[in-house]
Amino acid sequence: RDYKSGKTANTEGTPEDLPLKGADLLCFDLASGSSFLIRPSGTEPKIKCYLLLRGETGAECEAHREALSAFAKALADG
């Protein structure tokens, strides 16, 4: 979901309108049910990443957190 444009993109390629728009935020919904959000900092020259985790157990959520944190670090390292 691209909240700046107010549009979604999905694997079928059919964009949909979001009820809210204008925020500089991208949200990626993952097959696991977790989400990965990215936005620029409003006060510093850096990008912020947020993880919304979903799992059957705490251990499953922790595994998602580790994988997504490694992905965010790889993005930052370029």
C-alpha positions as CSV (number, residue, x, y, z in Angstrom):
1,R,0.0,0.0,0.0
2,D,1.4,3.4,-1.0
3,Y,-0.2,5.9,1.3
4,K,1.4,8.8,-0.6
5,S,-0.6,8.1,-3.8
6,G,-3.5,6.4,-2.0
7,K,-3.2,3.3,-4.1
8,T,-2.6,-0.4,-3.5
9,A,-0.8,-2.9,-5.7
10,N,-1.3,-6.6,-5.5
11,T,0.0,-9.7,-7.3
12,E,-3.0,-9.5,-9.7
13,G,-1.9,-6.0,-10.8
14,T,-5.3,-4.4,-10.0
15,P,-4.7,-1.2,-8.1
16,E,-7.3,-0.2,-5.5
17,D,-7.9,3.1,-3.8
18,L,-7.1,3.5,-0.1
19,P,-9.4,5.3,2.2
20,L,-6.5,7.5,3.4
21,K,-3.7,9.1,1.4
22,G,-1.0,11.7,1.6
23,A,1.3,10.1,4.2
24,D,4.8,9.3,3.0
25,L,4.5,5.6,4.0
26,L,4.8,2.3,2.1
27,C,3.3,-0.9,3.7
28,F,4.1,-4.4,2.4
29,D,1.7,-7.1,3.5
30,L,3.6,-10.5,3.6
31,A,2.3,-14.0,3.0
32,S,3.0,-14.8,6.7
33,G,0.4,-12.2,7.8
34,S,3.1,-9.9,9.0
35,S,3.6,-6.4,7.5
36,F,6.7,-4.3,6.8
37,L,6.3,-0.5,6.8
38,I,8.8,2.0,5.5
39,R,8.8,5.8,5.8
40,P,11.3,8.6,5.9
41,S,12.1,10.3,9.1
42,G,10.4,13.7,9.4
43,T,13.4,15.3,11.2
44,E,16.5,13.3,10.2
45,P,18.1,12.1,6.9
46,K,17.2,8.4,7.5
47,I,14.5,5.9,6.7
48,K,12.4,4.2,9.4
49,C,11.2,0.6,9.2
50,Y,8.4,-0.8,11.3
51,L,7.4,-4.5,11.7
52,L,3.9,-5.7,12.4
53,L,4.3,-9.4,13.3
54,R,1.8,-12.2,13.2
55,G,2.4,-15.8,14.3
56,E,0.9,-18.7,16.1
57,T,3.5,-18.5,18.9
58,G,5.9,-16.0,20.4
59,A,8.7,-18.1,18.8
60,E,7.2,-17.8,15.4
61,C,6.9,-14.0,15.8
62,E,10.5,-13.8,16.9
63,A,11.6,-15.8,13.8
64,H,9.6,-13.3,11.6
65,R,11.2,-10.4,13.5
66,E,14.7,-11.7,12.9
67,A,14.2,-12.3,9.2
68,L,12.5,-8.9,8.6
69,S,15.2,-7.1,10.7
70,A,17.9,-8.7,8.6
71,F,16.0,-7.6,5.5
72,A,15.8,-4.0,6.7
73,K,19.5,-4.1,7.6
74,A,20.3,-5.3,4.1
75,L,18.3,-2.5,2.6
76,A,20.2,0.0,4.7
77,D,23.6,-1.4,3.8
78,G,22.7,-1.1,0.1
